[in-house]
Amino acid sequence: MSQDTRTRPPEPGARELRDGLDGPDGGLSVSGTDVLNRLWRFFISMRTGLWLILCLGLLSLAGTLLVQAPAGMTADPAAYVAWVASIHSKYGGWTPVFDKLGFFSVFTSIWFKSITVLLATSVLACSVNRAPRLWKLAFHPRTRMGETFFTHAPLRASVLVPAGPEAATDYVKQVLKSHRFRTITDSDVDGVNLYGDRFRWGPFGTVMAHLSFVIILIGFFLSATTGFKDTSFTAPVGQTVAVGHGTGLSVQATSFSDVYYADGSPKDYSSQLVLYKNGVVVQQQTVRVNHPMSRDGVTFYQSFFGEAASMKVTDAAGKTVYDQAVPLAFTSDDGTHSIGQLTMASKALNVYVIGAASGKPDPNIKAGQMQLEIHQNGATDPIATQVVDQGKPATIAGMTYTFQRTRQFTGLIVAHDPGVNFVWVGSTLLIIGLFLVFFFPHRRVWVRIRKTSGGSEILCASTMKRDLAFKPQFNQLITDVQLAGSPSSTTQEAGQNDA
């Protein structure tokens, strides 16, 4: 262990017990204008941090309890209005209130982003405020304490030895070194002051934990602002579907296969996907539940599958308005029907395509039939409802609809999470920081050695805030000093805070 010797003028001792025990709670004085001072004190205040954490927690709770708009829905005003109308029955008169407050897209709302930035700033300011003090304690600790400290410290002892102060100092140094303490000697006219500490890097674990929290918040912020997660992405077999979100990617499912156990439960299902970037094939892969495909930070996970209805829609002039497969990806509340939706923005129409769910026959929708429910954008009640036969065009409300055939579709979770690496790094630093704080607490001992008529008196004192396990080690240190110095008499007392 390292040793150091210092000689300097005595320091005043009126506030030693308070300032010498847990000095890291103090902060730097910040110069500047009064406004900057107030702003700095606002961000380093523990109350500020607690309020921000509470607000962030409440917003997260709202985002968990309330239905959240599907990914990318808010970018399409017409689709979002229709979606809000569809959940009106769930929240009643509170629906427009929650909508105005952004509670249906909490994690991308201005409230969530602002509080995240403020909390990260507060945590970072606290770390900057605390780090210099910790650095001073580690490299320039206070080595000299007054009489008040040695008579009121939580742990204290007095040992008399027949040797002189110089020999007694060597005894104490040897004992501290045997317990792996760093020692610093500071002599004055009244005797020798000796300081010993161990795990001086331990308190820096709090700074590391605070910084890790900032890094994790940055990761969440990046994910919320620049990432996306589409949990209901569907790709009918043989059809190319754009991923959107400015990625330039599109996916084509060339085939889908599903395998079942003897009891009918799914054993495995997989999709053969072709990935395009701006119309050019960039990757092909078979995607399974635990084997996703990734490209340019976007990951495709196999999630579900089902049946799609190929629909062709023409207007009164015979012009094709829609010619794609509609995935029947949703299930009615009673579980008896599979539902898909096609949107014709140019005609301001939303059409729900409804078929009988597997194993749930409907006498009104027979095999080879689909029911069409046609809505004007934003309207709750349909303007027309009709069952159509496969291969037979039907003119409804001025548009001709043809149900061509059914085909399979694959359901994917498409996610872009740019903050995930920040979260991993921050989580790792958090674990390391907590490990330092709880397993390597900064343990300090102050010793004063002064000459007496029969030899030397050794005064030892230490603190034990948040480190009750140090008491047995302190007692062992005193015992070892007694044995090393062969004292003529010993007195030892415990402070009122001892357990």
Residue pairs with C-beta under 8 A, 6 or more apart in sequence:
1 176
1 177
1 180
1 181
1 182
1 183
2 182
2 183
3 173
3 177
3 182
3 183
3 184
3 185
4 182
4 183
4 184
4 185
5 184
5 185
5 186
5 187
6 143
6 184
6 185
6 186
7 186
7 187
7 188
8 144
8 186
10 144
10 188
10 190
11 142
11 144
12 146
13 145
13 146
13 147
13 148
13 149
14 146
14 148
16 145
16 146
16 148
16 149
17 148
17 149
17 152
17 153
19 26
19 142
20 142
20 145
20 149
20 446
21 463
21 465
22 463
22 465
23 133
23 136
23 137
23 142
24 130
24 133
24 134
24 137
24 203
26 133
27 44
27 129
27 130
27 133
28 129
28 132
28 133
30 36
30 37
30 40
32 40
40 125
42 48
43 121
43 122
43 125
43 126
44 122
44 125
44 126
44 129
45 122
46 126
48 122
49 119
49 122
49 123
49 126
52 115
52 118
52 119
52 122
53 119
55 115
56 112
56 115
56 116
56 119
59 106
59 109
59 111
59 112
59 115
60 106
62 103
62 106
63 103
63 106
63 107
63 112
66 91
66 98
66 103
66 104
66 106
67 87
67 90
67 104
68 104
68 105
68 106
68 107
69 80
69 83
69 104
69 105
70 83
70 230
70 231
70 232
71 228
71 229
71 230
71 231
72 228
72 230
72 244
72 245
73 79
73 80
73 83
74 80
74 105
74 108
78 343
78 345
78 348
78 377
78 378
79 343
81 377
81 378
82 350
82 375
82 377
82 378
84 95
84 99
84 104
85 378
85 380
87 95
87 104
88 95
91 98
98 104
101 109
101 111
102 109
102 110
102 111
103 109
106 112
107 224
108 224
108 225
112 224
113 221
113 224
113 225
116 217
116 220
116 221
116 224
117 221
119 217
120 213
120 214
120 217
120 218
120 221
123 210
123 211
123 213
123 214
123 217
124 210
124 211
124 214
126 210
127 207
127 210
127 211
127 214
130 206
130 207
130 210
131 204
131 207
134 203
134 204
134 206
134 207
137 200
137 203
137 442
138 200
138 201
138 203
138 204
141 184
141 195
141 197
141 200
141 444
142 195
143 184
143 185
143 186
143 193
143 194
143 195
143 446
144 186
144 188
144 193
144 195
144 446
145 193
145 446
145 448
145 461
149 446
149 461
150 156
150 446
150 448
150 459
150 461
152 495
153 446
153 461
153 462
153 463
153 495
154 462
154 463
154 464
154 465
154 494
154 495
154 496
154 497
154 498
155 461
155 462
155 463
155 464
155 470
155 471
155 474
155 494
155 495
155 498
156 459
156 460
156 461
156 462
156 493
156 494
156 495
157 459
157 460
157 461
157 474
157 478
157 490
157 491
157 492
157 493
158 457
158 458
158 459
158 460
158 490
158 491
158 492
159 457
159 458
159 460
159 478
159 481
159 482
159 485
159 487
159 490
159 491
159 492
160 452
160 454
160 455
160 456
160 457
160 458
160 487
160 488
160 489
160 490
161 167
161 168
161 171
161 455
161 456
161 458
161 485
161 486
161 487
161 488
162 454
162 455
162 485
162 486
162 487
162 488
163 171
163 455
163 456
163 485
164 451
164 455
164 456
165 191
165 192
165 449
165 450
165 451
165 456
166 192
167 456
167 485
168 192
168 449
168 455
168 456
168 458
168 485
169 185
169 192
169 194
169 449
171 458
171 481
171 484
171 485
172 194
172 447
172 449
172 458
172 481
172 484
173 183
173 185
173 194
174 484
175 477
175 480
175 481
175 484
176 183
176 194
176 196
176 445
176 477
177 183
178 480
179 198
179 473
179 476
179 477
179 480
180 198
181 196
181 197
181 198
181 443
181 445
182 196
182 197
182 198
182 200
183 194
183 195
183 196
184 194
184 195
184 196
185 192
185 193
185 194
185 195
186 192
186 193
186 194
186 195
187 193
190 448
190 450
191 448
191 449
191 450
191 451
192 448
192 449
192 450
193 446
193 447
193 448
193 449
194 446
194 447
194 448
194 449
195 444
195 445
195 446
195 447
196 444
196 445
196 447
197 442
197 443
197 444
197 445
198 442
198 443
199 440
199 441
199 442
199 443
200 442
201 436
201 440
202 436
202 437
202 440
202 441
202 442
203 437
203 442
204 436
205 432
205 433
205 434
205 435
205 436
205 437
205 440
206 433
206 437
207 433
208 429
208 430
208 432
208 433
208 436
209 429
209 430
209 433
209 434
209 437
210 433
211 429
211 433
212 425
212 426
212 427
212 428
212 429
212 430
212 433
213 426
213 430
214 426
215 422
215 423
215 425
215 426
215 429
216 422
216 423
216 426
216 427
216 430
218 419
218 422
218 426
219 419
219 420
219 421
219 422
219 423
219 426
220 419
220 423
221 419
222 418
222 419
222 422
223 417
223 418
223 419
223 420
224 419
226 416
226 418
227 415
227 416
227 417
227 418
227 419
228 245
228 414
228 415
228 416
229 413
229 414
229 415
229 416
229 417
230 243
230 412
230 413
230 414
230 415
231 303
231 413
232 329
232 411
233 241
233 243
233 251
233 411
233 412
233 413
233 414
234 241
234 308
234 327
234 329
234 409
234 410
234 411
234 412
235 241
235 251
235 252
235 253
235 271
235 273
235 409
235 410
235 412
236 253
236 308
236 310
236 324
236 325
236 327
236 407
236 408
236 409
237 253
237 254
237 255
237 256
237 308
237 407
237 408
237 409
237 410
238 252
238 253
238 254
238 325
238 407
239 252
239 253
239 324
239 325
240 250
240 251
240 252
240 276
241 250
241 251
241 252
242 249
242 250
243 249
243 250
243 251
243 298
243 414
245 416
247 296
247 298
247 416
248 277
248 278
249 275
249 276
249 277
249 295
249 296
249 298
250 275
250 276
250 279
251 273
251 274
251 275
251 276
251 300
251 412
252 273
252 274
252 276
253 271
253 272
253 273
253 409
253 410
254 272
254 273
254 274
255 271
255 272
256 269
256 270
256 271
256 272
256 305
256 408
256 409
256 410
257 269
257 270
258 266
258 268
258 269
258 305
259 266
259 267
259 268
259 269
260 266
260 267
261 267
268 288
269 288
269 289
269 302
269 305
270 286
270 287
270 288
270 302
271 286
271 287
271 302
271 305
271 410
271 412
272 284
272 285
272 286
272 287
273 284
273 285
273 286
273 287
273 293
273 300
273 410
274 281
274 283
274 284
275 281
275 282
275 283
275 284
275 285
275 293
275 295
275 300
276 282
277 295
277 296
282 295
283 293
283 295
285 293
287 293
287 300
287 301
287 302
287 412
288 302
289 301
289 302
289 303
291 302
292 299
292 300
292 301
292 302
293 299
293 300
294 300
297 416
297 417
297 418
298 414
298 415
298 416
299 414
299 415
299 416
299 417
300 412
300 413
300 414
301 412
301 413
301 414
301 415
302 410
302 412
303 411
303 412
303 413
304 329
304 411
305 408
305 409
305 410
305 411
306 327
306 328
306 329
306 338
306 408
306 409
306 411
307 327
307 328
307 338
307 355
307 358
307 406
307 407
307 408
307 409
308 325
308 326
308 327
308 328
308 340
308 406
308 407
308 408
308 409
309 325
309 326
309 328
309 340
309 353
309 355
309 370
309 403
309 405
309 406
310 324
310 325
310 326
310 403
310 404
310 405
310 406
310 407
311 322
311 323
311 324
311 325
311 326
311 342
311 351
311 353
311 401
311 402
311 403
311 404
312 320
312 322
312 323
312 401
312 402
312 404
313 320
313 321
313 322
313 323
313 342
313 344
313 351
313 399
313 400
313 401
313 402
314 320
314 321
314 399
314 400
315 321
315 347
315 398
315 399
315 400
316 398
316 399
321 344
321 346
321 347
321 399
322 342
322 344
324 342
325 407
325 409
326 340
326 341
326 342
326 353
327 340
327 409
327 411
328 338
328 339
328 340
328 353
328 354
328 355
329 338
329 339
329 340
329 409
329 411
330 338
330 339
330 340
330 341
331 337
331 338
331 339
331 357
332 338
332 339
332 354
332 357
335 357
335 360
336 356
336 357
336 360
336 362
337 354
337 355
337 356
337 357
337 360
337 362
337 365
338 354
338 355
338 356
338 357
338 358
339 352
339 353
339 354
339 355
340 352
340 353
340 354
341 350
341 351
341 352
341 353
342 350
342 351
342 353
343 349
343 350
343 351
344 350
344 351
347 399
348 376
348 377
349 374
349 375
349 376
349 377
349 399
350 374
350 375
350 376
350 377
351 372
351 373
351 374
351 375
351 401
352 372
352 373
352 374
352 375
353 370
353 371
353 372
354 365
354 370
354 371
354 372
354 373
355 365
355 369
355 370
355 371
356 362
356 365
364 371
364 387
365 371
365 387
368 389
368 390
369 387
369 388
369 389
369 390
369 403
370 387
370 388
370 390
370 403
371 385
371 386
371 387
371 388
372 384
372 385
372 386
372 387
372 388
372 394
372 396
372 401
373 382
373 384
373 385
374 382
374 383
374 384
374 385
374 396
374 397
375 381
375 382
375 383
376 383
383 397
384 396
384 397
386 394
386 396
388 394
388 401
388 402
388 403
389 403
390 403
390 404
390 405
391 402
391 403
391 404
391 405
392 402
392 403
393 400
393 401
393 402
394 400
394 401
394 402
395 401
441 466
441 467
441 470
443 462
443 467
443 470
443 473
444 462
444 463
445 460
445 461
445 462
445 474
445 477
446 460
446 461
446 462
447 458
447 459
447 460
447 461
448 458
448 459
449 456
449 457
449 458
449 459
450 456
450 457
450 459
451 457
454 488
455 488
456 485
458 481
458 485
460 474
460 477
460 478
460 481
462 470
462 474
464 470
464 471
464 474
464 497
464 498
468 499
471 498
471 499
475 492
478 490
478 492
482 490
